[in-house]
Amino acid sequence: MKAIQYLATASLALGLMAVSTTARADEDERHYQQHSGQYISHEQAAKIAADKVGGRAGEVDFEYSRHRGAYFEVEVFNEQGEHEVKVDAKSGNVLSATRDY
C-alpha cells in the first residue's frame, strides 16, 4: 500500500514539474514576442553558437529571468558530441559554451 501511495505521489510531483516547465517556457516565449525588437533572432543565436564551437545548431530556446536577463540556450552538435551554448539575447555575446557528456 505504501508503495502505491509513494508511486502516486511521485507521479503527481513529476506531472506538476512538467506543467510548470512548459508554462515557464511559454512565458519566456511570450516575453520574447512582446520585446523582440530588443533581442537578436533565434536564427542569429543559432549561427553565433554554431560558429563558436564549430558545428550544427539544433534546438534554440529563449530564456528570460529578471535576475539573469535574457539569453538563448542553443544545442550544437559536432564531432566531439553535443554542446550547450548560451548567447546573450541583446548583445549576441557568448556567455558560456559547455560540452554535454
C-alpha atoms as a printed R data frame, in Angstrom:
    type eleno elety resid chain resno      x      y       z
1   ATOM     1    CA   MET     A     1  0.000  0.000   0.000
2   ATOM     2    CA   LYS     A     2  2.823  2.399   0.868
3   ATOM     3    CA   ALA     A     3  4.497  1.616  -2.459
4   ATOM     4    CA   ILE     A     4  1.329  2.563  -4.354
5   ATOM     5    CA   GLN     A     5  0.996  5.773  -2.337
6   ATOM     6    CA   TYR     A     6  4.677  6.597  -2.995
7   ATOM     7    CA   LEU     A     7  4.292  5.978  -6.742
8   ATOM     8    CA   ALA     A     8  1.144  8.097  -6.885
9   ATOM     9    CA   THR     A     9  2.873 10.964  -5.053
10  ATOM    10    CA   ALA     A    10  5.964 10.725  -7.269
11  ATOM    11    CA   SER     A    11  3.822 10.683 -10.433
12  ATOM    12    CA   LEU     A    12  1.897 13.743  -9.290
13  ATOM    13    CA   ALA     A    13  5.120 15.620  -8.499
14  ATOM    14    CA   LEU     A    14  6.618 14.807 -11.905
15  ATOM    15    CA   GLY     A    15  3.415 15.879 -13.640
16  ATOM    16    CA   LEU     A    16  3.388 19.206 -11.825
17  ATOM    17    CA   MET     A    17  7.053 19.794 -12.698
18  ATOM    18    CA   ALA     A    18  6.347 19.165 -16.389
19  ATOM    19    CA   VAL     A    19  3.405 21.583 -16.397
20  ATOM    20    CA   SER     A    20  5.462 24.212 -14.562
21  ATOM    21    CA   THR     A    21  8.369 23.919 -17.014
22  ATOM    22    CA   THR     A    22  6.035 24.195 -20.015
23  ATOM    23    CA   ALA     A    23  4.280 27.224 -18.512
24  ATOM    24    CA   ARG     A    24  7.622 28.929 -17.854
25  ATOM    25    CA   ALA     A    25  8.787 28.271 -21.409
26  ATOM    26    CA   ASP     A    26  5.541 29.751 -22.720
27  ATOM    27    CA   GLU     A    27  6.069 32.851 -20.558
28  ATOM    28    CA   ASP     A    28  9.632 33.220 -21.853
29  ATOM    29    CA   GLU     A    29  8.487 32.953 -25.455
30  ATOM    30    CA   ARG     A    30  5.670 35.446 -24.825
31  ATOM    31    CA   HIS     A    31  8.235 37.869 -23.360
32  ATOM    32    CA   TYR     A    32 10.398 37.423 -26.477
33  ATOM    33    CA   GLN     A    33  7.464 38.113 -28.797
34  ATOM    34    CA   GLN     A    34  6.475 41.245 -26.875
35  ATOM    35    CA   HIS     A    35 10.045 42.618 -26.786
36  ATOM    36    CA   SER     A    36 11.561 41.090 -29.932
37  ATOM    37    CA   GLY     A    37 12.922 44.438 -31.109
38  ATOM    38    CA   GLN     A    38 15.339 44.396 -28.156
39  ATOM    39    CA   TYR     A    39 16.800 40.969 -28.949
40  ATOM    40    CA   ILE     A    40 18.665 39.136 -31.676
41  ATOM    41    CA   SER     A    41 16.692 36.461 -33.523
42  ATOM    42    CA   HIS     A    42 16.686 32.722 -32.834
43  ATOM    43    CA   GLU     A    43 18.465 32.256 -36.169
44  ATOM    44    CA   GLN     A    44 21.209 34.728 -35.247
45  ATOM    45    CA   ALA     A    45 21.706 32.990 -31.882
46  ATOM    46    CA   ALA     A    46 21.956 29.616 -33.659
47  ATOM    47    CA   LYS     A    47 24.615 30.920 -36.072
48  ATOM    48    CA   ILE     A    48 26.650 32.534 -33.268
49  ATOM    49    CA   ALA     A    49 26.545 29.318 -31.223
50  ATOM    50    CA   ALA     A    50 27.411 27.068 -34.179
51  ATOM    51    CA   ASP     A    51 30.330 29.331 -35.114
52  ATOM    52    CA   LYS     A    52 31.607 29.292 -31.516
53  ATOM    53    CA   VAL     A    53 32.014 25.506 -31.226
54  ATOM    54    CA   GLY     A    54 32.147 24.600 -34.899
55  ATOM    55    CA   GLY     A    55 29.099 22.506 -35.564
56  ATOM    56    CA   ARG     A    56 25.424 22.371 -36.473
57  ATOM    57    CA   ALA     A    57 22.847 24.132 -34.311
58  ATOM    58    CA   GLY     A    58 19.872 22.168 -33.068
59  ATOM    59    CA   GLU     A    59 17.243 23.356 -30.613
60  ATOM    60    CA   VAL     A    60 17.242 27.072 -29.724
61  ATOM    61    CA   ASP     A    61 15.395 28.184 -26.583
62  ATOM    62    CA   PHE     A    62 14.892 31.750 -25.381
63  ATOM    63    CA   GLU     A    63 15.221 32.090 -21.610
64  ATOM    64    CA   TYR     A    64 14.286 35.157 -19.581
65  ATOM    65    CA   SER     A    65 14.841 35.882 -15.912
66  ATOM    66    CA   ARG     A    66 14.614 39.194 -14.089
67  ATOM    67    CA   HIS     A    67 17.793 38.256 -12.253
68  ATOM    68    CA   ARG     A    68 19.905 36.803 -15.093
69  ATOM    69    CA   GLY     A    69 18.472 38.707 -18.027
70  ATOM    70    CA   ALA     A    70 17.648 37.264 -21.450
71  ATOM    71    CA   TYR     A    71 19.683 34.671 -23.300
72  ATOM    72    CA   PHE     A    72 19.361 31.882 -25.819
73  ATOM    73    CA   GLU     A    73 20.268 28.328 -24.929
74  ATOM    74    CA   VAL     A    74 21.443 26.592 -28.107
75  ATOM    75    CA   GLU     A    75 22.277 22.921 -28.663
76  ATOM    76    CA   VAL     A    76 25.178 22.478 -31.071
77  ATOM    77    CA   PHE     A    77 26.335 19.132 -32.463
78  ATOM    78    CA   ASN     A    78 29.818 18.373 -33.825
79  ATOM    79    CA   GLU     A    79 32.352 15.519 -33.954
80  ATOM    80    CA   GLN     A    80 33.023 15.799 -30.201
81  ATOM    81    CA   GLY     A    81 29.331 15.468 -29.325
82  ATOM    82    CA   GLU     A    82 26.655 17.833 -28.068
83  ATOM    83    CA   HIS     A    83 27.388 21.289 -26.680
84  ATOM    84    CA   GLU     A    84 25.215 23.787 -24.851
85  ATOM    85    CA   VAL     A    85 25.955 27.384 -25.790
86  ATOM    86    CA   LYS     A    86 24.349 30.332 -24.028
87  ATOM    87    CA   VAL     A    87 24.149 33.508 -26.099
88  ATOM    88    CA   ASP     A    88 23.200 36.909 -24.661
89  ATOM    89    CA   ALA     A    89 19.911 37.841 -26.326
90  ATOM    90    CA   LYS     A    90 20.706 41.565 -26.531
91  ATOM    91    CA   SER     A    91 24.385 41.697 -27.456
92  ATOM    92    CA   GLY     A    92 24.904 38.331 -29.154
93  ATOM    93    CA   ASN     A    93 27.933 37.665 -26.955
94  ATOM    94    CA   VAL     A    94 28.582 34.047 -25.987
95  ATOM    95    CA   LEU     A    95 28.021 33.707 -22.239
96  ATOM    96    CA   SER     A    96 29.164 30.092 -21.969
97  ATOM    97    CA   ALA     A    97 29.862 27.019 -24.054
98  ATOM    98    CA   THR     A    98 29.958 23.611 -22.402
99  ATOM    99    CA   ARG     A    99 30.104 20.074 -23.754
100 ATOM   100    CA   ASP     A   100 27.311 17.758 -22.647
101 ATOM   101    CA   TYR     A   101 28.579 14.355 -21.573
